[in-house]
Amino acid sequence: MKAAVLGFGNVAAATIESFMANQELIRAKTRRPIKFVRVATRTPARAEGKVPAGCVVSNDCWGLVDDPQVDVVLELTGDVPLGRQLVLRALSNRKHVITANKALLAKHGEEIMSMAEEVGRNVLFEGAVAVSIPIIKTLRESAAANRISSITGILNGTSNYVLSQMSEHGADFAGAVAEAQRRGYAEADPTLDVSGEDAAHKLILLASLSFGVPIDFSAVQFKGIQDIDRLDIGFAKRLGYQIKLIAQASMGPEGLDVSVQPTLVPIASMLAKVSDSMNGIALKGDLLGPAFLYGSGAGGRQTSSAVLADLIELANREDAGGAGGAYNMGFGHGHRRAQGVAYTRDRVGAFYIRLRLDDKAGVLAKVSTVLAQANVSVNALLQDGGQHEQTDLIIITHDITSSQLNNMLPALYEAAGPGHSVVIHPVLGIH
């Protein structure tokens, strides 16, 4: 089977290097031998001397996807507009595609998968999410017979590292981001990671596989960690929680709920123990029950492992030309038109609320009245002084709907008084 690579950044270079280092092992595990025949990159000099013998290096990406000898294209550019064009062209030329480009599939997955089905080819993307965790193959294969009710995880290693530094070492946000950049966990511009958008891209892929529907990226509510205060991290700890950037997708009677946001996680839970730049994913299926997967979420070598796993899968197919697999992304052509996708934003769950109030008689009574009128009961309460003539009141509610919370907010702000703050985060696992 002849493979070609688009791009030669960290992931592409690591994929070629890993293949060359382990080619005897890979050859022993594949029905058909794999041969890299072309690499296309804007800077060919970067790849010279780093590819297998006979592999042609150029800057001609269109020639690569049009090459009739190429069976599978590895799209490792990280570019969304160009990646979309190249992937669609490769598919139109009846080539399989392997990609680690989660943003590409999150934004254009339905279009790409529809074409893949029409031409009878696969688009494989194990390297797009939580690279050392085989979550894509778990959902496509091991859990394929399950009705998945929810998938919850830490999907961005950069944000998890930053929050871990703030929680475990008392670092401030800017200092933790700078250290993440120094260690290579964060890009020079870390916005995509800390804003929650990267995790949202990955969540779309997991939710599509879990629930068998294409998902509109605009339906994902995502919020990042830029405004997390060390004060709230400290209060969360005192109440038995860690603050993590949690990606959640669940299917309920009202529809699909997909969100990424900073969330209080019980310290005893597996997700709370996912530290540093690691990833963790919890899922629930009607047959398998609860399951938890843990591993590295980033890194060139780790991503190369996932990319090569997809390549080996293709090399082991009985029919090299057949689509095989499980509808590529969990849904068939025209699935949206046949079934439709309903989204809900009225989540049921517990919430952490921190109110900064004037430390004087009657204020707490006002807050209690607001809660009672909104029919909101309290699971935990903490009051902390030391803010001069102000006090922080921390409330963890029992389960309520997000509409209940939103309807109560104006009255809470009024009870807090002019210029006083109200901080809110969802809480995971309170019943």
C-alpha positions in Angstrom: 0.0 0.0 0.0 1.5 3.3 -1.1 1.2 6.3 1.3 1.9 10.0 0.8 2.1 12.8 3.4 0.9 16.3 3.2 2.9 18.6 5.4 6.1 18.1 7.3 5.6 19.7 10.7 6.2 18.0 14.0 3.5 15.4 13.5 4.4 14.5 10.0 8.1 14.3 10.8 7.4 12.2 13.8 5.2 9.8 11.8 7.9 9.2 9.2 10.5 8.8 11.9 8.4 6.4 13.9 7.6 4.4 10.8 11.2 4.0 9.9 12.3 3.1 13.4 9.5 0.4 13.8 9.1 -0.7 10.2 10.1 -4.3 10.9 7.5 -4.5 13.6 4.9 -2.8 11.4 5.6 -5.2 8.5 5.1 -8.2 10.8 1.6 -6.9 11.7 0.3 -6.0 8.2 -1.2 -8.0 5.4 0.2 -5.7 2.8 3.5 -3.8 3.0 3.4 -0.1 3.5 5.6 2.2 1.5 5.9 6.0 1.7 6.2 7.3 -1.8 5.7 11.1 -1.6 5.9 14.0 0.8 4.6 17.5 -0.1 5.6 20.5 2.1 6.1 24.2 1.7 9.7 23.8 2.9 11.0 20.6 1.2 14.5 21.2 2.7 13.0 20.2 6.1 12.2 16.7 4.9 15.4 16.0 2.9 17.3 13.1 4.4 14.5 12.3 6.8 12.2 10.2 4.6 12.6 6.5 3.4 14.6 5.7 0.3 12.6 6.3 -2.9 10.2 8.8 -1.2 9.9 11.9 -3.4 9.9 15.2 -1.5 8.4 18.4 -3.2 6.2 21.4 -2.6 3.5 20.1 -5.0 0.6 19.2 -2.8 -1.9 19.0 -5.7 0.4 16.7 -7.6 0.5 14.4 -4.6 -3.3 14.1 -4.2 -3.6 13.6 -8.0 -0.9 10.9 -8.2 -2.5 7.7 -9.4 0.1 5.5 -7.6 -0.9 6.9 -4.1 -3.4 4.7 -2.2 -3.7 6.7 1.0 -3.1 10.4 1.8 -2.0 11.4 5.3 -3.3 15.0 5.7 -1.0 16.4 8.4 -0.9 20.1 7.5 -3.0 21.5 10.4 -4.5 24.0 7.9 -8.3 24.0 7.7 -9.1 25.8 4.3 -6.3 24.1 2.4 -6.8 20.8 4.2 -10.4 20.7 3.2 -9.6 21.3 -0.5 -6.9 18.7 -0.5 -8.9 16.0 1.4 -11.9 16.5 -0.9 -9.6 16.3 -4.0 -7.9 13.1 -2.6 -11.3 11.5 -2.0 -12.5 12.5 -5.5 -9.5 10.6 -6.8 -10.7 7.6 -4.8 -7.9 7.7 -2.2 -8.3 6.8 1.5 -7.4 9.7 3.9 -5.9 9.7 7.3 -5.9 13.0 9.2 -5.0 14.4 12.6 -6.8 17.7 11.8 -9.6 18.0 14.4 -10.6 21.5 13.4 -11.0 20.4 9.8 -13.3 17.5 10.7 -15.2 19.5 13.3 -16.1 22.2 10.8 -16.3 20.2 7.6 -16.7 16.6 8.8 -20.2 16.0 7.3 -19.1 17.2 3.9 -16.0 15.1 3.9 -17.6 12.0 5.3 -20.5 12.2 2.8 -18.0 12.3 -0.1 -16.0 9.4 1.5 -19.1 7.3 1.5 -20.1 8.2 -2.0 -16.7 7.2 -3.4 -16.3 4.1 -1.1 -13.2 5.3 0.8 -12.3 5.8 4.4 -11.4 8.9 6.4 -9.6 7.8 9.6 -8.7 10.2 12.3 -7.4 8.5 15.5 -4.7 11.1 15.8 -7.3 14.0 16.0 -8.3 13.4 19.6 -6.4 12.4 22.8 -3.6 10.9 20.7 -2.3 8.2 23.1 -5.8 7.2 24.0 -7.5 4.9 21.4 -10.8 6.6 21.9 -11.8 6.8 18.2 -11.3 3.0 17.7 -13.0 2.4 21.0 -16.2 4.2 19.9 -16.1 2.9 16.3 -15.3 -0.7 17.2 -15.3 -1.9 20.8 -18.3 0.1 21.9 -20.1 0.0 18.5 -23.0 -2.1 19.8 -23.7 0.3 22.7 -26.1 3.2 23.0 -23.8 5.8 24.5 -25.6 8.1 26.9 -22.7 10.4 27.7 -19.0 11.2 27.1 -17.1 13.5 29.5 -13.5 14.3 29.4 -10.4 16.5 29.7 -9.4 16.8 26.0 -6.9 19.7 26.0 -3.5 19.1 27.6 -2.4 22.7 27.6 -5.4 23.9 29.6 -5.1 21.0 32.0 -1.4 21.8 32.6 -2.2 25.4 33.3 -5.0 24.6 35.8 -2.8 21.9 37.4 0.0 24.5 37.9 -2.5 27.0 39.4 -4.0 24.4 41.7 -0.9 22.4 42.7 1.8 25.1 42.7 -0.1 28.4 43.2 0.9 29.8 39.8 -1.1 32.6 38.3 -2.6 32.2 34.8 0.0 34.1 32.9 2.9 32.3 34.6 1.4 28.9 34.1 0.8 29.6 30.4 4.4 30.8 30.0 5.7 27.6 31.6 3.5 25.6 29.3 5.0 27.4 26.3 8.5 26.8 27.6 7.8 23.1 27.9 6.3 22.9 24.4 2.8 22.2 25.6 1.4 25.5 24.4 1.9 27.4 21.1 3.2 30.9 20.9 -0.4 32.0 20.6 -2.2 29.7 23.1 -5.7 31.1 22.4 -7.1 28.0 20.7 -6.2 25.9 23.7 -7.1 28.1 26.6 -10.3 29.4 25.0 -11.8 25.9 24.9 -12.1 25.9 21.1 -9.6 23.1 20.6 -11.5 20.9 23.1 -14.8 21.8 21.3 -13.3 20.6 18.0 -12.4 17.2 19.6 -15.7 16.9 21.4 -17.6 17.2 18.1 -15.8 14.2 16.7 -16.4 12.1 19.9 -20.1 13.1 20.1 -20.6 12.3 16.4 -19.2 8.8 16.9 -21.1 8.3 20.2 -24.5 9.4 19.0 -24.4 8.7 15.3 -25.3 12.2 14.1 -23.4 15.0 12.4 -23.0 18.0 14.8 -23.0 21.7 13.9 -20.0 23.3 15.5 -22.0 26.4 16.3 -24.1 24.3 18.6 -21.2 23.7 21.0 -21.2 26.0 24.0 -17.6 26.6 24.9 -15.9 28.7 27.5 -12.1 28.8 28.3 -10.0 29.1 31.4 -8.7 32.7 30.9 -10.9 34.1 33.7 -10.3 31.3 36.3 -9.4 32.9 39.6 -7.0 31.2 42.0 -9.5 32.2 44.7 -12.1 29.9 43.2 -9.5 27.1 42.8 -8.9 27.5 46.6 -12.5 27.5 47.5 -13.2 24.5 45.3 -10.4 22.6 47.1 -11.9 23.4 50.5 -15.2 22.0 49.3 -13.6 18.8 47.9 -13.3 19.7 44.2 -10.8 20.5 41.4 -11.5 22.9 38.6 -11.0 21.3 35.2 -11.8 22.3 31.7 -14.5 19.6 31.0 -15.9 18.7 27.6 -19.3 17.0 27.9 -21.8 15.5 25.5 -25.0 13.8 26.4 -28.1 12.7 24.7 -31.4 13.1 26.6 -35.1 13.3 25.9 -34.8 17.0 25.0 -31.9 16.4 22.6 -28.1 16.6 22.4 -26.2 18.7 24.9 -22.6 19.6 23.9 -20.4 22.0 25.9 -16.9 22.8 27.1 -16.4 24.8 30.2 -14.5 25.1 33.5 -16.2 22.7 35.9 -15.8 21.7 39.5 -15.0 17.9 39.6 -15.1 15.9 42.8 -11.6 15.2 44.1 -12.3 11.5 44.5 -13.2 11.1 40.8 -10.9 9.8 38.1 -11.1 13.0 36.1 -9.9 15.1 39.1 -6.7 12.9 39.1 -5.9 13.7 35.5 -3.0 16.1 36.1 -0.3 18.0 34.2 -0.8 17.8 30.4 -2.6 14.4 30.4 -6.1 13.7 29.0 -8.9 11.5 30.5 -12.2 10.4 29.0 -15.2 8.8 30.7 -18.0 7.3 28.8 -21.2 5.4 29.6 -22.8 2.7 27.4 -25.9 0.7 27.9 -24.0 -2.6 27.5 -20.4 -1.8 28.6 -21.5 0.5 31.5 -19.0 3.2 32.7 -15.5 3.2 31.2 -12.5 5.5 31.7 -9.5 6.0 29.4 -6.3 7.9 30.3 -3.2 9.0 28.5 -1.2 11.7 26.8 -3.2 14.2 24.7 -0.5 15.8 22.6 3.0 15.3 21.3 4.5 14.4 17.9 5.5 10.8 18.8 2.2 10.1 20.5 0.3 11.5 17.5 2.4 9.4 15.2 1.3 6.3 17.1 -2.3 7.1 16.3 -1.7 8.0 12.7 0.3 4.8 12.1 -2.4 2.7 13.8 -4.9 4.1 11.1 -2.4 3.3 8.4 -2.0 -0.3 9.7 -5.7 -0.7 9.8 -6.0 0.2 6.1 -3.1 -2.1 5.2 -4.9 -5.0 7.0 -8.2 -4.6 5.1 -9.2 -7.6 3.0 -10.4 -5.3 0.2 -8.0 -2.4 -0.4 -10.6 -0.5 -2.3 -13.6 -1.1 0.0 -14.8 1.5 2.5 -15.3 -1.0 5.3 -15.3 0.3 8.9 -18.3 2.0 10.6 -19.5 4.8 8.4 -16.3 6.7 9.0 -17.8 9.1 11.6 -20.8 7.2 13.0 -23.4 8.4 10.6 -24.5 7.5 7.1 -25.1 9.8 4.1 -28.3 12.0 4.5 -28.6 11.0 8.2 -29.4 14.6 9.2 -32.2 14.8 6.7 -33.5 11.4 7.8 -33.4 11.9 11.6 -32.6 15.6 12.4 -30.4 16.8 15.3 -32.1 18.5 18.2 -29.9 20.5 20.7 -30.7 21.5 24.2 -29.1 24.3 26.2 -31.2 23.7 29.4 -28.8 21.5 31.2 -29.7 19.9 34.5 -26.9 19.9 37.1 -25.4 21.5 40.2 -23.6 24.9 40.1 -20.9 26.6 42.1 -21.8 30.3 42.8 -19.4 32.7 44.5 -20.9 36.0 45.6 -18.8 38.9 47.0 -21.0 40.7 49.4 -20.8 43.6 51.9 -20.1 42.0 55.3 -23.1 43.4 57.1 -26.4 42.2 58.6 -29.2 41.3 56.3 -27.2 40.6 53.1 -27.2 36.8 53.7 -30.9 36.9 54.3 -31.4 38.6 51.0 -29.5 35.8 49.2 -31.4 33.1 51.0 -34.7 34.7 49.9 -33.5 34.8 46.3 -32.7 31.1 46.4 -35.9 30.2 48.1 -38.0 32.1 45.6 -36.1 30.4 42.7 -36.8 27.0 44.3 -33.0 26.4 44.5 -31.8 24.2 47.4 -28.2 24.3 48.7 -25.9 21.3 48.8 -22.9 23.1 50.4 -22.2 26.6 51.8 -19.0 28.3 52.7 -18.5 31.9 53.9 -15.0 33.4 53.9 -14.2 36.8 55.3 -10.9 38.7 55.0 -11.9 41.0 52.1 -11.8 44.1 54.3 -15.5 45.0 54.7 -16.6 42.4 52.2 -17.1 38.6 52.4 -17.2 35.8 49.9 -20.2 33.5 50.1 -19.8 30.2 48.2 -22.8 28.1 47.4 -23.0 24.7 45.7 -26.6 24.0 44.6 -28.4 20.7 44.3 -29.3 19.9 40.7 -31.2 22.6 38.9 -31.8 23.6 35.3 -29.6 26.2 33.6 -32.8 28.2 32.9 -33.5 28.3 36.7 -30.1 29.6 37.2 -30.3 32.2 34.5 -33.7 33.4 35.8 -32.3 33.8 39.3 -29.2 35.7 38.2 -30.7 39.3 38.1 -32.0 38.9 41.7 -28.6 37.5 42.8 -26.8 40.5 41.3 -29.2 42.8 43.0 -28.7 41.0 46.4 -24.9 41.3 46.0 -25.2 45.0 45.4 -23.6 47.4 42.9 -20.0 46.6 41.9 -20.0 43.3 43.6 -19.0 40.1 41.7 -20.9 36.9 41.0 -18.8 33.9 39.7 -20.5 30.7 38.4 -19.2 27.3 37.3 -21.0 24.0 36.7 -20.3 21.1 39.1 -19.9 17.5 37.9 -21.4 14.6 39.7 -23.7 16.0 42.4 -27.0 14.1 42.9 
